Amino acid sequence: MKNSAFRFSLLLSLLFGLLLSLPSLAQNTKAPEDKSKRPSPPATATARVGAATITINYSRPSVKGRKIFGGLEPYGQVWRTGANEATTFEVDKSVTINGQPLPAGKYALFTIPTATAWTVIFNKTAEQWGAFKYDQQQDALRVQVTPTKTAKPTEQFLITTAKNGKVTMMWENTAAAFTVAAAK
């Protein structure tokens, strides 16, 4: 009798343990997040410059009546250049950015905006959330650009690429651009 009570007790313990583990098993098998439903949805800008293909993946936050540069995005601080995960800039061949060499690869694209100049940063740690773990030691390249005021406001952050290699970042009433060219 003691033996069957022990077995029954063991069986109940195993079943109870299994029931407790089911929620964590279900969490591990959940479907991937649909990023298009985020408040700052994903976008991609691509271009071909010479033999190189540029691919920029970013998220598009909205102004929503806020002061952006010098407000929500403080001047002089590293910005992820979008929202959510860090914006990525990928080239399949070596290029130059405003005349400076950048090897083929995938980079996080950060910026440090100020009222009169932006630092555009290509960081070797491409996959990261925001700029929270940004490490300047991992910068592959930094270039300076001059921001301009746009003729009309841009509600949702936008990155465009042109056939001539010009990459333009626009948000609120500001635009900043850099030029990508085939490496020589």
Buried (B, 14 or more C-beta within 10 A) or exposed (E): EEEEEEEEEEEEEEEEEEEEEEEEEEEEEEEEEEEEEBEBBBBEBEBEBEEBBBBBBBBBBBBEEEEBBBEBBEBEEBBBBBBBBBBBBBBBBBBBBBEEEBBEBBBBBBBBBBEEEBBBBBBBBBEBEBBEEBEEEBBBBBBEBEBEEBEEEBBBBBBBBEEEBBBBBBBBBBBBBBBBBEBE
